[in-house]
């Protein structure tokens, strides 16, 4: 899928040949990099990617961080596909947590590689909840009273404009979701927490994009939301290149440099 980059390079060379570059302006294409699209998960919003996005931009990448509606894999992947349709070149698509289920259901021609960060990577017909099975994958704390439920209004995906959403109890957020960040950082993350439709965890996933797209995965060894054993199982099944780090579910916040490194490795290793 690097042909997209080739077309970009060819276009740049054509401009140079036409004499539109000024003398001393340097090469037309200093570095040929894809756009990185970062998809957040449940109980978070776009700000969860701030440090990773800043690191990647410092490395020369264009970075897009779209809003994930958190309504269900089919609905949410359609929203991400609309964003991808406006990106002219190749894309590295990255998902954290439930965002992994979303990118698994994205089928856009410009996505050249998938990166799963402490994320779900479901198989076809599989709801993400199946990968929190306490018998096969013990350790998730995403259960009541940590997991709380509320009714949300004005939700077009719900019955009569209403839906039932789950969120993490504020009293447990730091301990369960992000124990390896500071109190101040955890408080900021909590302020940005977004609830997710409960049906999103029960909706069967569609044909997985990882079946035909090179994939990389980061397993968070101390994850109390998606157990490391589950992340490892899904990543192995997807044929992903796996990196493991001693981190919580919030590895994108606690170790943004490691996540940015993985994105760079995935990009450079993709033929």
LINRA-V418691 format. One line per field, one symbol per residue. phi: phi as a letter, one per 30 degrees, with the letter a starting at -180 (. if undefined). psi: psi as a letter, one per 40 degrees, with the letter a starting at -180 (. if undefined). burial: 1 if it has 16 or more other C-alpha atoms within 10 Angstrom, else 0. Layout:
# LINRA-V418691
phi=???
psi=???
burial=???
This chain:
# LINRA-V418691
phi=.ddddeddddddddddddiddddidjddbdacbddccccdcdiabdddceddddddddcjddbbbddcdicleddddddddddddccdcdbcccbchdedddddcdbcdcdcacbcchbdbdddicddeddcedddbdkdcdbedddcbbccchcddcdhibbcccadeedceddcdbdccdeddddddddcdbdbdedddcddddeddddbbebbbcccdcdccceeddedddddddiddcccbdadededcdbdddddedddddddddd
psi=eedddddddddddddddefeiiheeaidgdhgiihhhhhiaifiadededddddddddeeihhhgihhdfeidddddddddddddehdaihhhhhhbdddddddehghdehdiihhhfiigiihehidddeeheddgiehegiiedhiiihiifheeihfeiihiiihhddedddddfefiidddddddddehhiihdedeehhiahhdedehhiiihhhdfhechiddddddddddefihhhhigiadfddddgdddddddddddddeh.
burial=0001000110000000000000000000000011111111111111111011101100001011111111111111111110010000111111111111111111110111111111111110011110110000101111000100100100000000001111111000110111111000010011001111111110111111110011111111111111111111011001011110001111111111111101110110000
